[in-house]
Structures are given as C-alpha cells and as structure tokens.
Amino acid sequence: MTQTKTDKLKEAHDRLTQAVESIVSGDDWQRMLKVASKFHNYSFNNQLMIFLQRPDATHVAGFNRWKSLGRFVKKGEKGIAIFAPCKYKTKIETDNGDEKTMQQIRGFRVVHVFDISQTDGESLEDLDAVRPKLLDGDAPEGVWEVLVSQANDAGFEVIRTQEGSENGYCDFLGKKIAVRPDVAPAQAVKTLIHELAHALLHSEIRPKTAAIAEVEVESVVFIVCDTLGLDTSNYSFAYIARWAEGSAELVKETAERSIGCAKAILKGLAHEESLSCRRGVPISKDDGTE
C-alpha cells in the first residue's frame, strides 16, 4: 500500500514521541528533575503570564531563590510579572477553647521572577543535562523566504531582533514574529517555524497551559524540519521533554493539531517550490542576517 503524506508526517511524530520516552527514562533526566524540584511550581494563570511575557523561559524563580542556588540576576534584566498571594496569619478559637493559627489569603500582589537565562553564577550542571542545543549550518535553500511569506499571509511581520536571551517570540497583539539575528541560518529557520506555528495555532484559541502550547509548536518544528531534511533532534527532543515534564502522553495528545499545522506549512512550501521551478528561477538563500 502506498504511504500517504499524512502517514509520513505521523511517522515523524511517532519518532518524536519515542525519543521523548527515551529521554525521560534516562539518568540525565532523573538528575535534572532533582535540581528542578528546588524551583517553585506555578499556577495555570502564572504559567500563562510567564508564557506571554517570555515564551522561551525554561526555569523561573524569584531573586532570592536564585541567590540561594548560587546564581544572581544579571544587571538590567527585566523581571517576569506574576501574581503572588497575600497571606495573613489569623488566630481562631477551636471547639475545645484552644487557639489555632491559620493562614488566610486576602488578595494577590504582583511580584517578579526571572528565567535561568537571565542569571549568572554557579553552573547547575544537572539542570543542563537535558538542554536544547542550537542548530548550526545552512538552511534548505529558499525556505526562509517562503516561511516569511506564510507569516505575512497570517497577518504577522517577521523581524530580526532579540530583546533578551530568547531565540524568538510571537507577539500576538503587535502581530510580529521575531527571530534573533545572530544565529546560524538553520537555527533561524527552525525558530521561525516555531513562532509561525504559534501564530497559526494560538492566535485565536489559547491552549490550557503554556506546556501544551510549547509541545504543540516544537512538534510542528520537528515534523516540518524532518521533512525538509533538517535535523533538529538535538534541540526539539530535549525542548519537548522538558515542557511536557516527561509526559509522552501529552506529546501524543497534541499529535493531531501538530501534524495538521505541519501539513499546512509544508503545503505552502511545496506550492512555492513548484511555482519557482516553473519560473525557472531558484528561490534565493537566506544568509541568516537582516
């Protein structure tokens, strides 16, 4: 039986899922979890706030928490605003006449946390055991231009800039997709696919958690790049494993949307390649700069 395009994309996603399962069963993952357990857990609302302000964040903590871990926030870094409960101790009288101290929440206040990329200091080697690695080298010829065109069709302007340490971001309100200007063409294309997937999947309907959003879009990246012959496994596998917190089930649950989005991007790439061949003019190659 002839294998369809969708079957091939599903095969790529299956390989991705298997890779995540392999990562989370290894010793590196277990060591990383021991370090990660020292960080605070955040509510859904705060996860969403972190995602909207700094989509590339991996591990966030407050100023004093970083200090206790031997790391210090870099001068000039802008904090990520989240909500923290205002807790008060009150004494109540129990049925037997004794007094009992309880904590009550009376509203919330804004506090600021920082991503690990905004800090310097002692190396958290175990936390780095499963860390994405930037791509090097060239990108497939003409792909950058076509992806920019797809972003424009979706109503987003692509710019080459970096505000902090992020590789890129998708500004839903400002309708801009940013890609850092100092990376290799292969990484620039990978980042553009990641942010384009955000624009296509999450402009109208936001996912329940930032983790779901990141697993979806980086899955799109792996599928598209795998089809193009661009190997992102050293980046995508670790990135997805960390955002999914080791849940291969989450990767499987997002498969349908990820494959659908990847298919749409690849369809646009194939269409433009066909037009280019008919014109007899190759699409120019992006050099990874402005």
Protein Blocks (a to p, Z undefined) as FASTA:
>chain_A
ZZdfklmmmmmmmmmmmmmmmmmmpmklmmmmmmmmmpccddfklmmmmmmmmmmbfbdc
dfklmmmnopacdehiacdddddddddddddddfkopacdddddedjdddddddfklpgc
dddfklmmpccdddedjddehklmmmmmmmmmnopacddddfblcfbdcdfklopacddf
kbcfklmmmmmmmmmmmmmmmmmmccfbfklmmmmmmmmmmmmmmmnopafklmmmmmmm
mmnnopaklmmmmmmmmmmmmmmmmmmmmmmmmmmmmnopacdddehiZZ
